[in-house]
Amino acid sequence: MKWLFLLFLISPVRAGSITPRFTTGQMESSSRSVQTIVETVVTQNFRSGYSYQAQGSGIKLVSGQSISPDAIYTESQSAGGVSFRWVTPDIDNKPQWTLANPDSGDSFSLVENFLAPGLDAVSTVQRTINTETTQTSLSIFSH
């Protein structure tokens, strides 16, 4: 019996293979993601300078004057971390006009237009972006 026991200890040991016992099958996985982005974009356009226009007929500048008024700069201001100064004309010293032929009795016209610096336009755009993603994975196996 000792020999049989020793023979058993010396004999090589072999593992058997493991074989799955299924024949066919499948595995399915799905995921769905929905994203909604709502954004509002506000754009503000500013005029930093001014515009002065004069037009007419039968008029002329008083001698020695310029058609462009001198500029006046405001003190530096800050809004939202942005520093700025407005540029405006010196209205008290704007160009002076006179009749070209005062004794003739001819007709005349004069139109002055001043466009001040400041907020020119505001544009607001609102939009919604919807995104939906669906992912499906299917694994089929057989033996």
MOFENNOR-V842232 format. One line per field, one symbol per residue. ss: DSSP state (A for helix, B for strand, O for the rest). phi: phi as a letter, one per 40 degrees, with the letter a starting at -180 (. if undefined). psi: psi as a letter, one per 40 degrees, with the letter a starting at -180 (. if undefined). A space follows every 10 residues. Layout:
ss: ???
phi: ???
psi: ???
This chain:
ss: OAAAAAAAAA OOOOOOOOOO OOOBBBBBBB BBBBBBBBBB BBBBBBBOOO BBBBBBBOBB BOOOOOOOOO BBBOOOBBBO OBBBOOBBBO AAAOOOBBBO OOOOOOOOBB BBBBBOOBBB BBBBBBBBBB BBBBBBBBBB BBO
phi: .ccccccccc ccbbcccbbc bcbaiabbbb bbbbbbbbbb bbbbbbccbb bbbbaibgba ccdgcccbcc cbbcccbbag gbcabcbbcc ccbcdbbbcc bcccgccaaa bbbbbccicc abbbbbabbb bbbbbbbbbb bab
psi: dddddddddd hihhiiihhi eidiiihhhi ihhhhhhhih hhhhhiheai hhihiaifii ihieiiehii ihhiihihhf ehhiiihiig ddfiihiihd gdedeiiiih hhhhhiiahd ihhhhhihhh hhhhhhhhhh ii.
